[in-house]
């Protein structure tokens, strides 16, 4: 029935407590009550981005992002590659920078 030993009994007690907590209307975990697209901030300031928002934003696992607060309760995540694309070419060096880098590369390499 419950198996042998204290470990099995402890496991069943934990299971029954969890089951009761999840099935009660007031004591259920908030994770089961959140709607689609909603998340929460952990004690370590971590947030899981819902899949639909993650895909729609074009993010990939291990992307480097910058976070910017744009007002109370609002944070914008921008992939750092997107920032580079936005500002590339903003400073015109007329090719001098590329030539200098290439020259240094040949000197060191």
N, C-alpha and C positions, 0 to 999 in steps of 0.2 A: 504494500500500500504506500506508505511514506518512504520505504526503504530503510536502510540500517544506519545507525549512527547519528550523532549530534549534528554533523555538517549538513546532512540531508534535511533534517528537521529545521535547522536555521534557514536553509535555502527556501523551504516551503513557507516559513513564516514571512520571510521577506517578500516572496511572490504574492502571498495573500494580502499583505499590507499594500503593496504596489497596486494590485488589482482593485482593492477597495478604494484606494485613493483615486485611481483613474476613472472608476465607475461612478463615484459620487459627483454630484453636480457642483458642489462648492469646493471640494478638496482636489479636484482634478488639476493636472499640471497645466500651466498656462500655455505650454508648447502645443497642447492638443486643442486649445481654444482659439489660437491665433488664426486669422484668415490667410488666404493666399496672398503672397507678396509682402507679408508682415514679418518682422524679425525683432529682436531685442538686443540691447547692448549688454555685454557681459561685464562682470566685475573687473576684468582686465582691459576694458574698453574695446573689445573685439565685437565685430558685427559679421554675421553671415549674410551675404548678398543672395536674395532669392534667385533661383535659377532663371526665371523669365527675365528679370532685370539684368542679370549677368550676361545672358545671351543677347538681349536687345542692345546692350551697350557695346557689344563686340569684344568683351574681355576674354582673356584666356588665362588658364592656370599659370601662376608665377609671373604675371604681368606686374611691372613696377608702376605704381600709381601715386599721385599726389592728392592729398585731401585738403580742401579749402572750405572753411565755414563761410556761407554766404548770407547768413542771418540766423536768428534764433530758431533752433530745431532743423536747420538745413545744412547739409554737407554735400559738396560735389566732389566726386572722384574722377580724376582725369588720368588716362594712361599716359605715362611720360613720353612714349613714342609720339603720341598725338601732339604733345607740347612741342617736341622737337620739329615735327612736321609743320606746325603752325608758325614757328619762328625761324625756320631755316630760310636762308636768303635775306633775312631782315638786315643783316650787316653786309654791305657790299665791300669786298676787298679786291675786286677786279682780278681774281685768280691768284693774287700774291700769297694769300694764306696757303692755298693748296700747293703752290710751288715751294714755299718754305718748308712745309711738312714733308713733301717728297724729298727735298734736298737733305733734311735732317734724317729721314729714314735711310737714305743711301749712305750718309756719313756714319750712322750707328750700326747699320746692318751689315 
